[in-house]
Each structure stands twice: as C-alpha cells, then as structure tokens.
C-alpha cells in the first residue's frame, strides 16, 4: 500500500471515531475510574472498539496497542511494527466539554513513530504526518474529509525572544514545570490546552515550547511526535535523549521538552 493511501485511510478511521465520540458529547455519560484514577467513559470504549476493528479490517497484520486494550510486555516486546492508539485523549476535557480532546493513532516502527494522525472532533480539526511526507492540517466538515484542502504546516524559524509562549497541560501541571521555564527562558507567557493538541500548536508555531514534567503514556505522545518532527520540531527527554517506544515494560514516558529545532538548538543524539 502506498504511503499516501495508508495515511488517508488512517485519517478516515480517526475521523469516524471522532464522529462516534461526538454522539456522546452532549449526553449525560457514565464515568468509571481506572486503577490510575483516570476517567473512562462509554465514548472511550466505543472509539477504541471502532478503531481496532477498522485497523483489523485493513488486513495489514500489524499488532495493536491501545490505552483501552492493553497488551502485556511479554507479548509485545518483540514487536518491530505496531499501531499505538489513544481512542480518546483528554477524557477530562471531554467531560468538561471544552472541546480539547482528540483521537490519536500512530504507527510505530523500530521504536519510533513513522505515521501519526490526531483528530479533534469537537473542533473538526485533523492533523496528519508521515516520515518524509510532511505535516498537514485540515478543517473537516461533518460527514467527509476533503484532503485537497489540507494545509502543510511548518514551524516558523524563531529563536528565543523577549517573550516566548509555553503551552502547558490544562489538567496536569506542577511547580517543576514553571520552575524549569523560569530557569530556561528570560521571559515567557503560558497558555493551557488539553490532549495532544499541544503538539499541534507547537508544530504550527502557535506556541514555542511544550515542557512536560507530569506523567504521560506512550500513546499520548506518539502521533504528536511525528506531526511535530515532520513540521520541523524536536522532542527530547529532559536529559536530551530521543523518545523511543516499546523498549520497556512500562509505557510511562520520562519528562520531555517539545519545541522547534531552533529554539534550544538540541544536539542530535543517536
């Protein structure tokens, strides 16, 4: 299958999953809580089931790891290529009805994302990217995606200025994040946003940097990583190491910084 055809197929799966989520958005919804105390709704489950069934129908024989369909380490540690899914990223934002939630689908190969799709159904915004293909943004309508309206996104060439914009989590901030900003930026202002949309804002140049010191999981950031990288950005651990996937039993990420390449002039570590 051609790269472009696969990207468009995954975009359509994310889009249709978003339509399913939207059916729950204005309804009274039951909420359960997982072991980590994060919320789980019927919308999470319905989106997850649709995405997994749709990927299986592609008959590509690629295994799937999802937040709502976890696979034990002993089964996945030998995976060279797999789908990594968050069927509803930002469930708290979904419950708060602020529109800042997404469907995240990434394809991982050799421990790195090579394709990523993020769809924000309440905003009708679609972002997609693939390795050596570029990053794109698209405003969808309610029933169909017109890929001819895609806009290529690229981080503007910008360095530290008198006031830079840091984008932070809406629901998971801590004092360490603010202290890091004070230590590394002369002057800054902050904006807050939920879900993987923070990566998209950096990729578009709306924000300059996204520091994250509170916990995230691999399915939270994989699609955002490839969208950011293909737009000319970087994501590194706080120790300036590359972010890799499925190298350990835990799917919890280390703290990281996402920004433009120019912003901190990161040294490329292999």
Secondary structure by P-SEA (a helix, b strand, c coil): ccaaaaaaaaaaaaaaaaaaaaaacccbbbbbbccccccccaaaaaaaaaaaaaaaaacccbbbbcccccccccccccccbbbbbcccccaaaaaaccccbbbbbbbbcccccccbbbbbccccbbbbcccccccbbbbbcccccccccbbbbbbcccccccbbbbbbbcccccaaaaaaaaaccccbbbbbbcccaaaaaaaaccccbbbbcccccccccaaaaaaaaaaccccccccbbbbbcccccccccccccccccccccccccc
